[in-house]
Amino acid sequence: MSLKWRTVLVLALGECLTMGLWFSASAVTPSLAKVWHLSSGGVAWLTMSVQIGFVAGAFLSAFFNIADIFPARWVIAIGAFVGAVANAAIAVWIHSLPPALVLRLITGACMALVYPVGMKIMATWMKEDRGLGLGLLVGALTVGSASPHLLRVFGEINDWQAVLYLASGLSLTGGLLVLVFGHPGPYQTPTPKFNWHYVGETFRNRGVRLANFGYFGHMWELYAMWTWIPIFILNAFRQGTDGTPHIAMQKFAGVVAFSAIAIGGLGSLLAGYIADRWGRTRTTIASMAISGTCAAVIGLFYPVNPWLVSIIALVWGFAVVADSAQFSTCVSELCTKEYMGTALTLQTSLGFLLTLFSIRLIPVLVP
């Protein structure tokens, strides 16, 4: 195996292991809701706090050009290590929602040092096949985000502390992998000088601006789906029962929730391969058309057939994230190369800012 693909695969694995922190608390919300007596709004805040932390961390990172000025593998490793500690601290010391939200904010800020910076390293190894490379990375991040649901299924269903410990341990491992093997590739640009004006210059570039607008629409849908699909599927299987699903049903719903998110990894990889040959615009349009259709029809079958709901959820999960890496690839190809890390960080920060509203909107519309 060439040095290029060895590095790319290890980078993808490292980021996959680290991103489990993102949904580690969301994956155990049924248990936390009982232990901490959470409302649906409290459940939403467990995910929204991570998004807020990510947005704040990403804005600061973009403003100070952190992804471009400092060694990228060290930035990722620090984010992975600190995020792991903050996540594990919830299981060790926290017994209520408010302090947990503070630690989730810190975790989100740490993820801002992992996700966009990882895309920058990946882009330094890929040129003609950059869509495939970033598709692989986002696919790995998708599987990593889904992993807490699987950890919960194969552990004791109510042992939420174990899920957080495992997610933190995986993050430490991922950060170490990137630190040791995540060296930049041959397409790395010289380290630029600090330039806070570049944050504004990004949106004066028409191509970057249009790619960002597409990304924002994608993000409005994605994280609302990822946050609420586990509870949606579990409740779909509750229909026709006494309202308290037995342990096997909970486990099966957890497997479906994991699969509905993780299958997006395959969608992201396939979309990257197709986009390098068919074009990024066509690929993103097709992806958004499929995911939008699934979003429109899945609710119609909610009270009728949970198995059909599960199938639609899998198709939705496959398509909903497939376009993500291609919007980022567009930005990496169209932006000023010396500030690629800043441009990608700014794109993700604004996209995740939008997710705060769509995530919170669901429990408002469906109490």
N, C-alpha and C positions, 0 to 999 in steps of 0.2 A: 504494500500500500504506500502511495506517495506521501511525502511530508504534508502536502496540502490537505489531503483527505483525512489523514490521521489527526491533524490539528483541528480540522473542521468538525469531525465526529466527536472528538474529546470535548471541544468547546460546546457543542450541542448537548452532550451528556451532562456536562457541568452545569449549564444553565437549566436543564431539565430538573436536575436534583435540587437546585436552589429555588426554583419558582414554586415548589410545593408550599412554601411559606404563605403564598398569597391567599390560598383558599383553605389553609389548615383550620382556621377557626370556623369558616363558613361550612366546612364539611361536617362539623360536629354541632351545628346549631340546634338540631332536635334535642340533643342531650343538654346543651347549655341553656336552651329555652326553659327546660324543666328545672335545672339546678339553680339558675339565676332568675327564674320567673320573668323571662323576656317577652315583651310584646312583639308583634310583627315589625314594628318600627325599630325596636332594639336589635332584632335579627338583621335588619337592613343595615343598621349602623356598624355592625361587625365587619361587613364588607366595605361600606362607604368610608370608614375610617382609614382603611388601607388605601383606597383610591385618593383620599385627601392627602395622606402622607406622601403618596407617589407623586401627585401633582405638585405639591410644595417642594419636594426634593428635586423633581425634574426641572421645575422653573429655576431653582437656585443653581442646579447643575448647568442648565443652558446659559444662564446669565453670566456665570463665571467660567464658561467654556471648559468645565472639568473633564468632559469626555475627550477633549482634544489636547489639553495641556498636560494632563497627568498620565502615567502609564496605565493603559486600559485594564490590563489583567489585575493590577493592584487595586484599581477602583472597584472592579467586580468582586474581588476577594474580600475586601473590607465590607462591602454591602452584604455579602453572603454571611460573613461571620457575625456582624453586629445584628443583622436581621434574625439569625438563628437564636442568639441570646435573648433578644426581645420576645420572640415567639415562645421559647421555652419558659420564660419568666411567668407567662400567664398561667401555665400549668403548675408552677411551683408556688406562687405567692398570691394569685389573684382569685377573688371570690365574688366579684360583682362586675357589672358592666363598665362603669366609668373608668377605673384604672386600666381595664382591658383595652378600652378604646385608645388610651394614650400609647400603650405598647403596640397596638395595631397601627397607629400613626407612624411610629418609629419604623415598624416593619415595612410599611409602604414607602417611606423615604429611602430605606435601604434598597428596595427593589428598583428604585429609580437609578441606582448605581449599577444595577445588574442588566436589566433588559435592554435599554437603548445602547449601552456601551458594548454589550455583546454583539449587537447588530453591526456596530462599527468595526469590531475585530473581524467578524465574518466577511464584511465587505472588502477588507484588505486582502483577503485570500481569493476572492472571486471577481471576475470581470464579465466575460460573455455569459457565464452561467450564474450570475449573481442572484437572479430570481430563484433558482433552485437552492442556492446556499442560504438565502434568508428564509426561504420556505422551510428548509430543514430546521433552521434555528427556531423559528416561530412554532413549527410543529413540535419540537422538543419542549418549548416553553408551555405549549398547550397540554402535552402529556404531564408535564410537571405540575401544572395548575390543577389537573384532575387527580393527581396521585393521592391527596388526602382522603378522597372518597373511597379509594381502594384500600388504603390503610385502615380506614374505619370498618370496612366490610370484613377484612380478614383478621381484625382484632376483635375484642369484645365490643359489641355495638354501642355500648354506653361508656366505654373507657376513653373519654375525650382527652384526658391528659396524655395517654400513650400516643395518640395521633399527633399531638403537638410535639412531643419528644422526638418521635420518629421523623417528622418533617424537619425539625431543627437539625437532627443528626445528618439527614440527607443534604441539607443546605451547607453544613460545614464541609462535607465531602465534596460537594460540587464546587464550592469556593476554592478548595485546595487544588482540585483538578485544573481549574482555570488558571490559578496562580502558577502552577508548575508547567502546564502545557499550552496555555493560551497566548502564545506569542503572536504579534501581528505579522501579516503576510507581505508579499512583494509590492502590493499596491498601496502601502501605507504612505501618507503624505508627511512632509516635514511638520514638526510641532509648531503651530502658529503662535503669535502673540495674543495676549488677552485682548478681546474686542467685544465689549458688551453691546455695541451697535449692531453686531451681526444678528442678534435676536430679531430686530425690526427688519433688517435687510432680507431675511428669509422670506417674508411675505410680499416683498416687492418683486420676487422672482415668480412670474406667472405660472410656470410649470410646477414649481414646488407648491405654490398656493392651491392650484387645482388638485394636486395629489393629496394635499392636506384636507381639503374639503371632502373628498371621497373617503378618506380615512375617518373623518369625524362622523360621517353617516354610518360607517361600519361599526364604530365604537359605541354609538348610541344603542345599537341592537345587541352587540356581543356580550357585554358584561351584565346586562339585565338578564339575558338568557342564562349565562353561566351561574349567576347568583341564585336564581329562583328555580331553575329546572329540577334540582334534587327534590325540593319540597313539592313542586308541581307534580312530579312523577309519583312520589309517595302518596299524595292525596288522591291521585287518579286511581291508584290501587286500593285506596280506602273505600271507594264507592261500592256500595252493596254490602259492606261489613258493618260492624258495630262502631266503626270509627277509630278503633285501636288495632292497627295491623300487628300480626304476630312477628316474631323475630325473623323468620325466613322471608317474609314479605319485605321487611325493612332491609334485609341484606340484598334481596333481589333489586329493590328500588335503588339501593346504593350502587350496585353493579351497573344498572342502566344509566344512572347519573354519571358515573365515571366514564362509561362508554360514550355517552352523548357528548361529553367534553373532549375526551381523549381522541375520539375518531377525527376531530378537527386537525390533529397532527398529520394524519394521512391526507386530509384535504389540503392542508397547507403545502405539504411536500409535492403532491400531484399538481396543484395550481402553479407552483414555482416552475416545475418542469414544463408545463403547457405554456406558461406566460413567456418563457424564454424563446419559444418557437412560434406561438400564435399571436402574441402581443399582450401587454399588461392591461390595456384598456378593455379589450374583449373579455379577458379572463375575469377581471374584477366585476364587470357588468353581469356576466353569467352567474358568478358566485352570489352577488347581491340579489339577483332575481330569484334564485333558488331559495336562499335563506329567508327572503322576505315572504315568499309564498308559504313556506313552512310556518313562519310566525303568524301568518294570517289564518291558517286553517287548523293548527294544532288544538286550539281551544274548542273547536266545534266537536271534537271527539272526546274531550275530557270526561264528560259524565257518561259516555257510551261504551268505550272500548279502551281499556288501559294498554292493551297489547299494541293496538294501532297507534296510540299516543307514543309508545316507546319507539316504534318504527319511525314515525315522523320526527321524533326527537333526535334519532341517530342521523337521519338525513340532514336535519337542521344543523346539528353539531358539525357534520362534515363540511357544510357549505359556509357556516357563519364566520369561520375564521380563515377560510381559504384565501380571501382577498387581502388580509392584513399585511402579509409580508410583501405583497406586490406594491401596495401604496408606499411602504417604506423603501422598497427598491427604487421606485420612481424618484423619491426624495434624494436617495444616495447618489443617483445618476445625474440629477439636475441641479443639485446645490453646489456651492463653492466647496471644492474638495477638501481644503484645509480645515473647514468647519463642519465636516460631515457629522461628527458626533453631536455637535450642538444642534444641527438641523434635525437629526433624528430624535434627540431628547426633547426638543421643543414640540415636534409633531406628537410624540406620545403623551407629553404632559397635557396639551390641550385636548387631545382625544380622551384621556382619562378624566379630565375635568367634566366633560359631557356625561360620562357614565354616572356621575353622582346623581344627576337628575333622573335618568332612566331607571336606575336601581331603586331610588326612593319612590318613584311614581307607581311602581307595581303595588306595594301594600296600600297606597292611597286609593287606587282604583279597585283593588280587590282586598278589602279589609280581612 
